[in-house]
Amino acid sequence: MCNSAYAYKHIHVVLIDLYNIKILQNINKMKKYNVFYRKTLVYG
């Protein structure tokens, strides 16, 4: 019982980490896009 609870908790933490990484990657993409967008507004 203890082992399965630990395993579940561990899987849960891993899923949260993957989710957070995905969010960070999306934020980075948005930042790059915003920089590109601003450059095109200024120069275009």
VODREN-54972 format. One line per 3 residues: number of its first residue (from 1); their letters; for each residue x, y, z of N, C-alpha, C. Coordinates in Angstrom, 2 decimals. Each point is the difference from the previous one (the first is absolute). Layout:
// VODREN-54972
NUM> A> X/Y/Z/X/Y/Z/X/Y/Z ~ ...
// end
This chain:
// VODREN-54972
1> MCN> 0.83/-1.20/0.00/-0.83/1.20/0.00/0.88/1.27/0.00 ~ 0.97/-0.01/0.86/0.92/1.16/0.11/0.73/0.21/-1.32 ~ 0.46/-1.10/-0.61/0.76/0.10/-1.25/-0.84/0.58/-1.13
4> SAY> -1.25/-0.45/-0.10/-0.85/0.48/-1.09/-0.34/1.48/0.20 ~ -0.17/0.41/1.25/-0.28/1.41/0.27/1.22/0.85/-0.38 ~ 1.18/-0.50/0.32/1.24/0.71/-0.35/0.14/0.09/-1.52
7> AYK> -0.27/-1.12/-0.67/0.11/-0.04/-1.45/-0.99/0.98/-0.63 ~ -1.21/0.04/0.52/-1.02/0.91/-0.53/0.46/1.44/0.18 ~ 0.52/0.30/1.19/0.47/1.36/0.28/1.13/0.37/-0.97
10> HIH> 0.91/-0.94/-0.21/1.14/0.24/-0.87/-0.46/0.27/-1.44 ~ -0.92/-0.83/-0.48/-0.55/0.18/-1.36/-0.67/1.37/-0.09 ~ -0.74/0.36/1.04/-0.70/1.28/0.03/1.00/1.16/-0.11
13> VVL> 1.10/-0.09/0.74/1.04/1.04/-0.03/0.61/0.09/-1.39 ~ 0.27/-1.16/-0.60/0.59/-0.02/-1.34/-0.95/0.66/-1.00 ~ -1.29/-0.30/0.10/-0.98/0.61/-0.90/-0.04/1.51/0.18
16> IDL> 0.05/0.45/1.25/0.00/1.44/0.26/1.24/0.64/-0.61 ~ 1.16/-0.65/0.16/1.24/0.52/-0.58/-0.12/0.11/-1.52 ~ -0.52/-1.04/-0.63/-0.13/0.02/-1.46/-0.94/1.12/-0.42
19> YNI> -1.08/0.18/0.75/-0.98/1.05/-0.29/0.65/1.38/0.13 ~ 0.77/0.19/1.07/0.69/1.27/0.22/1.01/0.28/-1.10 ~ 0.73/-1.03/-0.42/0.98/0.15/-1.08/-0.71/0.44/-1.28
22> KIL> -1.15/-0.61/-0.27/-0.77/0.35/-1.19/-0.43/1.46/0.06 ~ -0.46/0.44/1.16/-0.41/1.39/0.18/1.19/0.93/-0.23 ~ 1.16/-0.35/0.57/1.20/0.83/-0.17/0.38/0.09/-1.47
25> QNI> -0.07/-1.13/-0.71/0.33/0.00/-1.43/-0.97/0.90/-0.76 ~ -1.29/-0.07/0.35/-0.99/0.84/-0.66/0.26/1.47/0.27 ~ 0.38/0.33/1.25/0.30/1.39/0.35/1.19/0.47/-0.82
28> NKM> 1.03/-0.84/-0.12/1.18/0.38/-0.79/-0.38/0.23/-1.46 ~ -0.85/-0.86/-0.55/-0.46/0.17/-1.38/-0.75/1.32/-0.14 ~ -0.85/0.31/0.96/-0.77/1.23/-0.04/0.92/1.22/0.07
31> KKY> 1.04/-0.08/0.86/0.95/1.10/0.10/0.70/0.21/-1.34 ~ 0.47/-1.07/-0.62/0.66/0.10/-1.29/-0.95/0.59/-1.04 ~ -1.24/-0.45/0.01/-1.00/0.49/-0.94/-0.25/1.48/0.23
34> NVF> -0.10/0.41/1.27/-0.25/1.40/0.33/1.15/0.89/-0.46 ~ 1.23/-0.48/0.19/1.18/0.76/-0.45/-0.05/0.15/-1.52 ~ -0.29/-1.09/-0.69/-0.11/0.01/-1.46/-1.10/0.96/-0.44
37> YRK> -1.13/-0.06/0.70/-1.16/0.83/-0.34/0.34/1.48/0.19 ~ 0.67/0.32/1.11/0.38/1.39/0.26/0.97/0.50/-1.06 ~ 0.96/-0.85/-0.39/0.96/0.40/-1.02/-0.71/0.30/-1.32
40> TLV> -0.97/-0.84/-0.34/-0.70/0.23/-1.27/-0.86/1.26/0.09 ~ -0.53/0.30/1.18/-0.77/1.24/0.16/0.91/1.21/-0.14 ~ 1.19/-0.07/0.57/0.92/1.14/-0.02/0.58/0.19/-1.40
43> YG> 0.46/-1.09/-0.59/0.70/0.10/-1.29/-0.93/-0.14/-1.20 ~ -1.17/-0.59/0.21/-0.88/-0.31/-1.13/-1.02/1.06/-0.26
// end
